[in-house]
Amino acid sequence: MGLASQNQMQTLPARQKVEKLHKVDWQLFVLITPAVIFFIVFCYAPMYGVIIAFKDYIPSLGIWNSPWVGFKYFNQFFKSYYFWDLIKNTLGVQVYYLIVGFPLPIILALALNEMKDGFSKKFSQTITYAPNFISVVVMGGMIIAFLDPSTGIINHLIGFLGIKPISFMSDPRWFKTIYVWSGVWQTTGWGSVIYLAALAGVDPALHEEAIVDGASKLQRIWHINIPAIVPTMVILLILNVGNLFAMGYEKILLLQNPLNMSSSNVIATFVYKQGLLDGQYSYAAAVGLFNALINAVLLIVVNRIASKVSDTSLW
């Protein structure tokens, strides 16, 4: 819209502003309508089921007819002997993953951006992107097969070094490392794509001027490329911190066994087992709601901090 049209809209009542905006940009509203419907139907409408966390849900009675119990299941979870173990394991895995997994896509993107276009660059991108397309089930099978103490390739390799076979999957001390580094290997290449897109927007004239001034390649990366992707880094960091407790349960269940349970039992797997396997729907809903609230608080706090220390934030 032009400046005159904007000034005209500022003098109109709120209802007329909306109607005029709808007439001007109706094509955009049509395009966004399917996405809005999707989120309403699959994300917002099912949220009414959260109330079973405050009820003693009985399937035969339904959600509304089940008796209210208030914060009974929340108190039960907070007072349970495994509460702090679940928090410690969840935070341990996710913080480890954040420390290792957040900077590596940035480093990879900066390295790929410095490579000259050609076979070597395309080959490197293909090799680093490919693991992302391996399914979680296949990945879990690969990890178990590679780390098998008798037939696994990893133990065969360390055997050549004179080291005795290690039972990785049955030792709780190894679980977090196996989970994190296998995930980093699988997602780092794909995670670098968004940074490469941000680097593509850097003005080549800046590099040309820096070369004329005698700047080395590392100096140009530090003073030109990294500042260009800082806003992207901040947004992704906010989202990652806001998802500290939102880890999936599929991969952990595939790698979990009774011997490594002390390290692998996290909130996500606990909710899955309590709700779907043991049928304690209200208890699982209460734990899941607590988990979601922690994520929401983390997201708001980190976004607030980011908005105060930088010019970039989610809102």
N, C-alpha and C positions, 0 to 999 in steps of 0.2 A: 504494500500500500504506500501511496505517496504521502508527503508531509501534510498536504492540505486535507487528505482523507483522515489522517491521524488526528489532526486538530479538530476536525468535525466530530470524530468519535468521542473526544474528550468532553465535549459539551452535551452529549446525549445522556439520558438516564441509563442506568445499568442494564435494564431489560432490552432497551433499544440497541445498546452497544453489543450485546450478545447476539441479537438478531442480525445486526449489520455484519458482525464478524462471521456469522454462520453463512450469510449470503455471499460474502466475498471469498471465503476460504472453504466452501462446502466440499470441494474435492478432497481436501486434507482430512476433513471429518469422516468422509466415506472411507478413506484409506485406513484410518485409525480405528474405525468401528469394530472390525473383526478381532483386533487385539484387545480392545476394551471388553468385548463380549467374552472372549476366552478367559481373561482374568476374573471377571465377575462370576462366571459359571464354575471354573475349576479352582479358583484361589479364595475368593471372598465368600461365595455362597456356602461352601463346606465349613466355614469357620464357626457356624452355629454349633457344630458338634463339639467344640471346645468345652461346652458346659458339662460334659460328662466327667471332666476332671473334678467337678464340685458335686457330683452325684455318685451314688452307688449304682452304677449302670447295670441293668438287667435286660438283656436283649429281648426277652419276651414281653417286657413292659414298655420298651421303647425309651427314647431319650427323655421326653417330657414327663412320663409317668414314673420314672425311676426316682427313688427318694433322694432328697438333698442331704449331703453330708458335710458341706462347707469345705474347710481346709484339711480334712482328715487325711487324705492321701499325701498332701504336701508335707504335713507334719510327720507322717510315717516315713517318707523318703528322707527328710532332713535328719531324723533321729536314727536312721538305719546305720548299721555298722559299716556298710559298703559305700556310704555317701561320699566320704572324702577320697576313698580309693577311686571311685568313678571320676570325680573331679580331677584328681591328680593324673590319672591315666589319659583323660581327654585333653587336658591342658598340655601334658607332656608331649603327646603326639603332635598336636596342632601347633604349639609354639616351636617345636623342633622343625616341623614342616615349614613354618613361616620363616624361620631364620635361614634355613637352607634353600627353600624353594622360591622365596621372593626375589633375591638378587640374581640368581642364575639366569632367568629369562632376559634380564636387562643386559647382563654381560654377553650372552649369546647374541642378542639383537645388535649390540654395538659391534661385535666381532663380524657378524654377517654383513652389516652395513658397510664395513670397511673393505670387504672382499670385492674384487672386480667382477662385473657380470660375466658369466661364462659357465663352463661345465662344472668347475670346482665349486662355485657358489650354489648352483642348482643341486648338485649332488649332496652338498652339506645340508642344505635346507630339507631335502627329501629324507635324508638319514635321520635328522633331528625331529621332523614332523611325524614320521611313520609310526613311532610307538604310541602316539595319541589315539590311533585307530584300532589298537588292540583292545578287545573287550575285557572287562574286569575279570570274568570267569577264566578266560584264557591266560590273562596276566597272573592270576592266582595259581593256576596249574604250572605255569612256567617257573614261578618263584619256588614252589615246592619241589619241582623236579630238579632245578639247578642247585638247590641247597640240600638235597638229600645227602645224608652222611656217607652212604655207601656207593651210590651211582651218580650223584650230582657232579656237574662239571666244575663247580666252584671248589668242592673238596678234592677233586682230582688235581686241580691246579695248585692248591696250597699243599697237597701231598708231595708234589715235585720239589717244594721248598723245605721238605722235612718236617712239616707241621702235621700233627695228628688230625684226623677228620673231626669237624665240629658239628654238633647237632644244633644247627641254627634255629630250626623251627620249634624245638622243644626247650630252648633256653629263653626265659623271659627277658633277659638282659639284651638280647639281640632283636626283639620284636620291633621296637620303635625304629631302630636303624633300618631294618629290612623294609618296613612299611614306608618310611619317609623316602629313602633313596630310590626305591622302586617307583614310587610316585613321581619323584623328581625326574627320573629318567623318562617316564612316560609323558609328562606334561610340559617339560621345559621348552621343547622345540615349539609346540603349539602356543605356549604362553608368550613366546617372543614375537609372535605375529603382530600383536597390537602395538608393541614398541617399534617394530619395523615400520608400521604404518605412521606412527608419530614422527619417526626419523625421516620418512619420505617427504614430510612437509618442511624440512629445514632448507632455507634458501642457500643454494650452492654458492652464491656470491659471498656469503660469510666465510666459507672455507677458502675461496679464492683470495679474499682479502687477508685472511690469516696466514696463508702460504706466502703471500707477498711480504708480510711483516716478519716472516721467519719462524712461524709457529710450527712445532713438530706435530706428528700425527696424534700423539697422546695429549698434547696441549689442546688441539682442536677438538678431540673427543671430550675432554674435561670442560672446556669453556664454551663449546657450541652445541655438541650433541646431547650431553647430559642435561644442561638447562632446558633444552627443547622437549625432553621427555619427562621432566619433573612433574608437571601437572598430571600426566598419565600415571606416573609412579604413585603420587599421592592418592588419587582416586582408587587405584587398585589396592593400595595398602589399607585404606579405610574399609573397603569391601572385605579384604582378607581378615582383618582384625575383627570386623563385625560378624564373621563366620567362624570364629574360633571354636565355638561349641557345635557348629553345624556340619560336622563330618558325617559322611555316609557310613552305613554299616555293612555294605556288600563285601568290600574287599577285606575288611577286618574279619568278617565271619568266615571267609574263604581261607584265611591264614590262621584262624584261631583254633586252638586245641586245648585240652585240659591242662597240658604242661605249661603253656605260656599265658594262661588265663589271668594271672596276677598283673600282667602288663597290657593285655589286649582287651580286657573288659572295660568298655567305655560307655558313655551315656547312650549313644546311638544303638549299640548292640543290646544294652540292658532294656531299652524301650521296646525293641523288636521282640525280644524273648518274653518280656512280661505281657505285652499286648497281644501278639499273634500266636505265640507258642503256649503260654500259660493262661491266656484268656482273661487276664486282669486288666480290662479295658480302661477302667477309671484310673487305676494306679499308673498305667502307662501314659495315659493322657495328661495326668498331673505332672509327671516327670518331663514329658515332652513340652508341655507349656512352660514349665520352669526353664527348660533349655532355651526355648524361643525367646523368653523374656530377657535372659542373660545376653543373648545375641543382640537383641534390640537395644539394650542399655549400652553395650559395648560400641555398637554402631553410632549411636547418638553422641556418646562421650568422645570417641575418636574423631568424629566429624566436627564436633565443636572445637576440639584442640587444633585440628587441621585448619579450620577457618580463622583461628586466632594467630597461628604462627605462619600461615601462608595465605595466598589469595585463592587457593583451590579447595573446594569442598563439594559435597554432594548437594547441599542446599544452603 
